[in-house]
Amino acid sequence: MIARLYTSRSPGTPTYPPEVTDLRAKAGGWLKRLGEPIQLPDWLSEADLEYYVDQFQRAGFAGGIDYYRNSARNWELTPLLANAKIQQPALFIAGDLDIVNRGASIEELNQRAARHFEDLKDIVLLPGVGHRNQQQAPAETNRLMIKFLDSLELD
């Protein structure tokens, strides 16, 4: 099941058909709607996958799931942050194939982000990369982050 989770937002990863295709919530769980990968993508080795599985078996998965289950309550508890902006200099890096961004261009992402950041330095969309840019394009992600950090004038 963890392989489904990690590869579900990795365009180009061949998968078997999902167990559940009915989009209604009562039809089955979310993971059953993700096809099991036929093979792992280049950026995810069997050893990496085994490590993640071992860690989730040891610590559980409730914390990650509870974050999403509690998202409405988080908004209720923090009304004081409703119009707050991130004050720190920021860099947004994503894959251009990341379905979370729904195919948005850099210009569209800039428009969406404007109300949330005081100092958004740049938005970078990595070509051919999906949801896990730090794993799918680690060298380029690191290069961009280091360049961004080097550009900051820290006291």
GROMACS elastic network, one bead per residue, 0.5 to 0.9 nm:
[ bonds ]
;  ai    aj funct       b0    kb
    1     4     6  0.52105   500
    1     5     6  0.65892   500
    1     6     6  0.89587   500
    1    31     6  0.69789   500
    1    32     6  0.84916   500
    1    34     6  0.89943   500
    1    36     6  0.74526   500
    2     5     6  0.50082   500
    2     6     6  0.62195   500
    2     7     6  0.85646   500
    2    31     6  0.88485   500
    2    49     6  0.76914   500
    2    52     6  0.78129   500
    2    53     6  0.66937   500
    2    56     6  0.89723   500
    3     6     6  0.52523   500
    3     7     6  0.60420   500
    3     8     6  0.81910   500
    3    36     6  0.69331   500
    3    37     6  0.68366   500
    3    40     6  0.78685   500
    3    49     6  0.69508   500
    3    53     6  0.88439   500
    4     7     6  0.53936   500
    4     8     6  0.55981   500
    4    15     6  0.87017   500
    4    31     6  0.70038   500
    4    32     6  0.87310   500
    4    34     6  0.59536   500
    4    35     6  0.63196   500
    4    36     6  0.51554   500
    4    37     6  0.63404   500
    5     8     6  0.54584   500
    5     9     6  0.79711   500
    5    31     6  0.69935   500
    5    34     6  0.74779   500
    5    36     6  0.88935   500
    6     9     6  0.71670   500
    6    10     6  0.77776   500
    6    44     6  0.85193   500
    6    49     6  0.86814   500
    6   132     6  0.83454   500
    7    10     6  0.50483   500
    7    11     6  0.81678   500
    7    13     6  0.68049   500
    7    15     6  0.89199   500
    7    34     6  0.89168   500
    7    35     6  0.89941   500
    7    36     6  0.84697   500
    7    37     6  0.70013   500
    7    40     6  0.75759   500
    7    41     6  0.75259   500
    7    44     6  0.85313   500
    7   132     6  0.89718   500
    8    11     6  0.78057   500
    8    13     6  0.80367   500
    8    15     6  0.88157   500
    8    34     6  0.62362   500
    8    35     6  0.74277   500
    8    36     6  0.85203   500
    8    37     6  0.83127   500
    8   131     6  0.88573   500
    9    13     6  0.87271   500
    9    97     6  0.84749   500
    9    98     6  0.67203   500
    9    99     6  0.68582   500
    9   100     6  0.87293   500
    9   130     6  0.59588   500
    9   131     6  0.54476   500
    9   132     6  0.76800   500
   10    13     6  0.59626   500
   10    41     6  0.79700   500
   10    97     6  0.80888   500
   10    98     6  0.77987   500
   10   129     6  0.74812   500
   10   130     6  0.50194   500
   10   131     6  0.64028   500
   10   132     6  0.74263   500
   10   136     6  0.85218   500
   11    14     6  0.85313   500
   11    97     6  0.68469   500
   11    98     6  0.81522   500
   11   128     6  0.81633   500
   11   129     6  0.76198   500
   11   130     6  0.60338   500
   11   131     6  0.87557   500
   12    41     6  0.82422   500
   13    37     6  0.67364   500
   13    38     6  0.78722   500
   13    39     6  0.73759   500
   13    40     6  0.71002   500
   13    41     6  0.58890   500
   14    35     6  0.86656   500
   14    36     6  0.86171   500
   14    37     6  0.58377   500
   14    38     6  0.55728   500
   14    39     6  0.66770   500
   14    40     6  0.82803   500
   14    41     6  0.84534   500
   15    18     6  0.82029   500
   15    34     6  0.84490   500
   15    35     6  0.51481   500
   15    36     6  0.53269   500
   15    39     6  0.75317   500
   16    19     6  0.88802   500
   16    34     6  0.87977   500
   16    35     6  0.50772   500
   16    36     6  0.54103   500
   16    37     6  0.62257   500
   16    38     6  0.61213   500
   17    20     6  0.86202   500
   17    21     6  0.87029   500
   17    33     6  0.86766   500
   17    34     6  0.78701   500
   17    35     6  0.51069   500
   17    36     6  0.74265   500
   18    21     6  0.64591   500
   18    31     6  0.87014   500
   18    32     6  0.60869   500
   18    33     6  0.50964   500
   18    34     6  0.52082   500
   18    36     6  0.70301   500
   19    28     6  0.89051   500
   19    31     6  0.89380   500
   19    32     6  0.53000   500
   19    33     6  0.61579   500
   19    34     6  0.76642   500
   19    35     6  0.72252   500
   19    36     6  0.89932   500
   20    23     6  0.80454   500
   20    27     6  0.72366   500
   20    28     6  0.64802   500
   20    29     6  0.80105   500
   20    30     6  0.85961   500
   20    31     6  0.88576   500
   20    32     6  0.55035   500
   20    34     6  0.80742   500
   21    24     6  0.89273   500
   21    27     6  0.84200   500
   21    28     6  0.89389   500
   21    32     6  0.84071   500
   21    33     6  0.60284   500
   21    34     6  0.89539   500
   22    25     6  0.81811   500
   22    26     6  0.89188   500
   22    27     6  0.60034   500
   22    28     6  0.79791   500
   22    33     6  0.81994   500
   23    26     6  0.85930   500
   23    27     6  0.71090   500
   23    28     6  0.86386   500
   23    33     6  0.82742   500
   24    27     6  0.54559   500
   24    28     6  0.78726   500
   25    28     6  0.62574   500
   25    29     6  0.71954   500
   25    30     6  0.80685   500
   26    29     6  0.79346   500
   28    31     6  0.85789   500
   28    32     6  0.67692   500
   28    33     6  0.78530   500
   29    32     6  0.54753   500
   29    33     6  0.69934   500
   30    33     6  0.53573   500
   30    34     6  0.72181   500
   31    34     6  0.53204   500
   31    35     6  0.82462   500
   32    35     6  0.72793   500
   32    36     6  0.87604   500
   34    37     6  0.88773   500
   35    38     6  0.86664   500
   36    39     6  0.87425   500
   37    40     6  0.62438   500
   37    41     6  0.85747   500
   40    43     6  0.79834   500
   40    44     6  0.60837   500
   40    45     6  0.69071   500
   40    46     6  0.76825   500
   41    44     6  0.56071   500
   41    45     6  0.77148   500
   41   136     6  0.88761   500
   42    45     6  0.69735   500
   42   136     6  0.80828   500
   43   135     6  0.59767   500
   43   136     6  0.53726   500
   43   137     6  0.81864   500
   44    47     6  0.82190   500
   44    48     6  0.62051   500
   44    49     6  0.67732   500
   44   135     6  0.76519   500
   44   136     6  0.83251   500
   45    48     6  0.51211   500
   45    49     6  0.62775   500
   45    50     6  0.85969   500
   46    49     6  0.50614   500
   46    50     6  0.60543   500
   46    51     6  0.85530   500
   47    50     6  0.50829   500
   47    51     6  0.61775   500
   47    52     6  0.87704   500
   48    51     6  0.50828   500
   48    52     6  0.63731   500
   48    53     6  0.87051   500
   49    52     6  0.51725   500
   49    53     6  0.61871   500
   49    54     6  0.85721   500
   50    53     6  0.50624   500
   50    54     6  0.60351   500
   50    55     6  0.85740   500
   51    54     6  0.51146   500
   51    55     6  0.62076   500
   51    56     6  0.86836   500
   52    55     6  0.51306   500
   52    56     6  0.61863   500
   52    57     6  0.85350   500
   53    56     6  0.51921   500
   53    57     6  0.60557   500
   53    58     6  0.85405   500
   54    57     6  0.50880   500
   54    58     6  0.61323   500
   54    59     6  0.86323   500
   55    58     6  0.50471   500
   55    59     6  0.59905   500
   55    60     6  0.76193   500
   56    59     6  0.51900   500
   56    61     6  0.58217   500
   57    60     6  0.54807   500
   57    61     6  0.79935   500
   59    62     6  0.86693   500
   60    63     6  0.75343   500
   60    64     6  0.89337   500
   61    64     6  0.57648   500
   61    65     6  0.65011   500
   61    66     6  0.86308   500
   62    65     6  0.51355   500
   62    66     6  0.57090   500
   62    67     6  0.84994   500
   63    66     6  0.50876   500
   63    67     6  0.63158   500
   64    67     6  0.53968   500
   64    68     6  0.71672   500
   65    68     6  0.54941   500
   65    69     6  0.62825   500
   65    70     6  0.87000   500
   66    70     6  0.58610   500
   66    71     6  0.84181   500
   67    70     6  0.53254   500
   67    71     6  0.62363   500
   67    74     6  0.89841   500
   68    71     6  0.51745   500
   68    72     6  0.83968   500
   69    72     6  0.76918   500
   69    73     6  0.86049   500
   70    73     6  0.52866   500
   70    74     6  0.62624   500
   70    75     6  0.89968   500
   71    74     6  0.50857   500
   71    75     6  0.66350   500
   71    76     6  0.88727   500
   72    75     6  0.53461   500
   72    76     6  0.64716   500
   72    77     6  0.89004   500
   73    77     6  0.61733   500
   73    78     6  0.86989   500
   74    77     6  0.51735   500
   74    78     6  0.63331   500
   75    78     6  0.52809   500
   75    79     6  0.64187   500
   75    81     6  0.85215   500
   75    82     6  0.81358   500
   76    79     6  0.61283   500
   77    80     6  0.85375   500
   78    81     6  0.56322   500
   78    82     6  0.72918   500
   79    82     6  0.52899   500
   79    83     6  0.86734   500
   80    83     6  0.76387   500
   80    84     6  0.77570   500
   81    85     6  0.82467   500
   82    85     6  0.89565   500
   83   115     6  0.81200   500
   83   116     6  0.79101   500
   84    87     6  0.88299   500
   84   115     6  0.86501   500
   84   116     6  0.70193   500
   84   117     6  0.86210   500
   85   115     6  0.69153   500
   85   118     6  0.61068   500
   86    89     6  0.80752   500
   86    90     6  0.81804   500
   86   116     6  0.60637   500
   86   118     6  0.60313   500
   86   119     6  0.77448   500
   86   120     6  0.87675   500
   87    90     6  0.84662   500
   87   116     6  0.89685   500
   87   117     6  0.63935   500
   87   118     6  0.52467   500
   87   119     6  0.65294   500
   87   120     6  0.89981   500
   88   117     6  0.80278   500
   88   118     6  0.73575   500
   88   119     6  0.65002   500
   88   120     6  0.83033   500
   89   117     6  0.82205   500
   89   118     6  0.75648   500
   89   120     6  0.58485   500
   89   121     6  0.64480   500
   89   152     6  0.79109   500
   90   117     6  0.76880   500
   90   118     6  0.87243   500
   90   119     6  0.62545   500
   90   121     6  0.57465   500
   90   122     6  0.74255   500
   90   148     6  0.84874   500
   91   119     6  0.89454   500
   91   120     6  0.60580   500
   91   121     6  0.56505   500
   91   122     6  0.52598   500
   91   123     6  0.61438   500
   91   124     6  0.79849   500
   91   144     6  0.88299   500
   91   145     6  0.78293   500
   91   148     6  0.71191   500
   92   120     6  0.78086   500
   92   121     6  0.82737   500
   92   122     6  0.63518   500
   92   124     6  0.62323   500
   92   125     6  0.84313   500
   93   122     6  0.83651   500
   93   123     6  0.59648   500
   93   125     6  0.60453   500
   93   126     6  0.73880   500
   93   133     6  0.78103   500
   93   141     6  0.74292   500
   93   144     6  0.82496   500
   93   145     6  0.86974   500
   94    97     6  0.84319   500
   94    98     6  0.69293   500
   94   101     6  0.84299   500
   94   123     6  0.80447   500
   94   124     6  0.64018   500
   94   125     6  0.50459   500
   94   126     6  0.61255   500
   94   129     6  0.77399   500
   94   130     6  0.76420   500
   94   131     6  0.70604   500
   94   132     6  0.80528   500
   94   133     6  0.61973   500
   94   134     6  0.89896   500
   94   141     6  0.89541   500
   95    98     6  0.51651   500
   95    99     6  0.88811   500
   95   101     6  0.88075   500
   95   124     6  0.81317   500
   95   125     6  0.50967   500
   95   127     6  0.62503   500
   95   128     6  0.67795   500
   95   131     6  0.61343   500
   95   132     6  0.75606   500
   95   133     6  0.58618   500
   95   136     6  0.88943   500
   95   137     6  0.88651   500
   96    99     6  0.84185   500
   96   101     6  0.80865   500
   96   103     6  0.69415   500
   96   104     6  0.81219   500
   96   105     6  0.82224   500
   96   124     6  0.87379   500
   96   126     6  0.55619   500
   96   127     6  0.53798   500
   96   128     6  0.62960   500
   96   129     6  0.59207   500
   96   130     6  0.65638   500
   96   131     6  0.87157   500
   97   100     6  0.87461   500
   97   101     6  0.81864   500
   97   102     6  0.83220   500
   97   103     6  0.69280   500
   97   125     6  0.86430   500
   97   126     6  0.83504   500
   97   127     6  0.74134   500
   97   128     6  0.61044   500
   97   129     6  0.54860   500
   97   131     6  0.72650   500
   98   101     6  0.59150   500
   98   102     6  0.71745   500
   98   103     6  0.74826   500
   98   129     6  0.68834   500
   98   132     6  0.80367   500
   98   133     6  0.87761   500
   99   103     6  0.67850   500
   99   130     6  0.72402   500
   99   131     6  0.70456   500
  100   103     6  0.82301   500
  100   131     6  0.73774   500
  101   104     6  0.56458   500
  101   105     6  0.87260   500
  101   109     6  0.79908   500
  104   107     6  0.78823   500
  104   108     6  0.56307   500
  104   109     6  0.62050   500
  105   108     6  0.51103   500
  105   109     6  0.61964   500
  105   110     6  0.85285   500
  105   125     6  0.82946   500
  106   109     6  0.50561   500
  106   110     6  0.60468   500
  106   111     6  0.86302   500
  106   123     6  0.63627   500
  106   124     6  0.72323   500
  106   125     6  0.71530   500
  107   110     6  0.50267   500
  107   111     6  0.63058   500
  107   112     6  0.87482   500
  107   123     6  0.88792   500
  108   111     6  0.50945   500
  108   112     6  0.62910   500
  108   113     6  0.86077   500
  109   112     6  0.50207   500
  109   113     6  0.59889   500
  109   114     6  0.84872   500
  109   123     6  0.76176   500
  110   113     6  0.50771   500
  110   114     6  0.59192   500
  110   120     6  0.86024   500
  110   122     6  0.85737   500
  110   123     6  0.72288   500
  111   114     6  0.53942   500
  111   115     6  0.79243   500
  112   115     6  0.69740   500
  112   116     6  0.80587   500
  113   116     6  0.53488   500
  113   117     6  0.64241   500
  113   120     6  0.80437   500
  114   117     6  0.57495   500
  114   118     6  0.76492   500
  114   119     6  0.89719   500
  114   120     6  0.78402   500
  115   118     6  0.80139   500
  116   120     6  0.89094   500
  117   120     6  0.56904   500
  120   123     6  0.78334   500
  121   148     6  0.83031   500
  122   148     6  0.88668   500
  124   144     6  0.86564   500
  125   129     6  0.82988   500
  126   129     6  0.57836   500
  126   130     6  0.85007   500
  126   133     6  0.76270   500
  126   137     6  0.79968   500
  126   140     6  0.82917   500
  126   141     6  0.84739   500
  127   130     6  0.86991   500
  129   132     6  0.74839   500
  129   133     6  0.61114   500
  129   136     6  0.63604   500
  129   137     6  0.71230   500
  130   133     6  0.64194   500
  130   136     6  0.75221   500
  131   134     6  0.88442   500
  131   136     6  0.84857   500
  132   135     6  0.55000   500
  132   136     6  0.58988   500
  132   137     6  0.81577   500
  133   137     6  0.52545   500
  133   138     6  0.67664   500
  133   140     6  0.87956   500
  133   141     6  0.68066   500
  134   137     6  0.56737   500
  134   139     6  0.81982   500
  134   140     6  0.84504   500
  134   141     6  0.58719   500
  134   142     6  0.77667   500
  135   138     6  0.53091   500
  135   141     6  0.87787   500
  137   140     6  0.56111   500
  137   141     6  0.60377   500
  137   142     6  0.85739   500
  138   141     6  0.50697   500
  138   142     6  0.59474   500
  138   143     6  0.84043   500
  139   142     6  0.52083   500
  139   143     6  0.60445   500
  139   144     6  0.86342   500
  140   144     6  0.61284   500
  140   145     6  0.85430   500
  141   144     6  0.52471   500
  141   145     6  0.61894   500
  141   146     6  0.86386   500
  142   145     6  0.50608   500
  142   146     6  0.60229   500
  142   147     6  0.84285   500
  143   146     6  0.52676   500
  143   147     6  0.60866   500
  143   148     6  0.85463   500
  144   147     6  0.51157   500
  144   148     6  0.60970   500
  144   149     6  0.86181   500
  145   148     6  0.50274   500
  145   149     6  0.61025   500
  145   150     6  0.84782   500
  146   149     6  0.50485   500
  146   150     6  0.59516   500
  146   151     6  0.84960   500
  147   150     6  0.51155   500
  147   151     6  0.62351   500
  148   151     6  0.51605   500
  148   152     6  0.68159   500
  149   152     6  0.54722   500
  149   153     6  0.87421   500
  150   153     6  0.79327   500
